[in-house]
């Protein structure tokens, strides 16, 4: 069997790895072995935190909606339940944005939620 000479591809692979590790501390940006290990860790953190970011934003939106709902004398759960009964199909991201930017519009949503839960 003939010998496979892969120095070009191996060098290209190492150069790409070191380019991705640019900005890392210590040997992690200059030593191929350390860069490869650091990138494995970094990629696993990135994968995990893409999912955690979704949780974090949802928590933030709920906190903002709750604060705005309490200014309108409702709890978060009462507000969301009332909106569901009123047939308002806005997600938490949009509701939180309305709560921050337009208090008057949010007040109208709170009124609709209150009427729907009472009636």
Secondary structure as GFF3:
##gff-version 3
##sequence-region A 1 119
A	DSSP	alpha_helix	7	20	.	.	.	ID=ss1
A	DSSP	three_ten_helix	26	29	.	.	.	ID=ss2
A	DSSP	alpha_helix	32	71	.	.	.	ID=ss3
A	DSSP	alpha_helix	76	86	.	.	.	ID=ss4
A	DSSP	alpha_helix	92	101	.	.	.	ID=ss5
A	DSSP	alpha_helix	103	118	.	.	.	ID=ss6
###
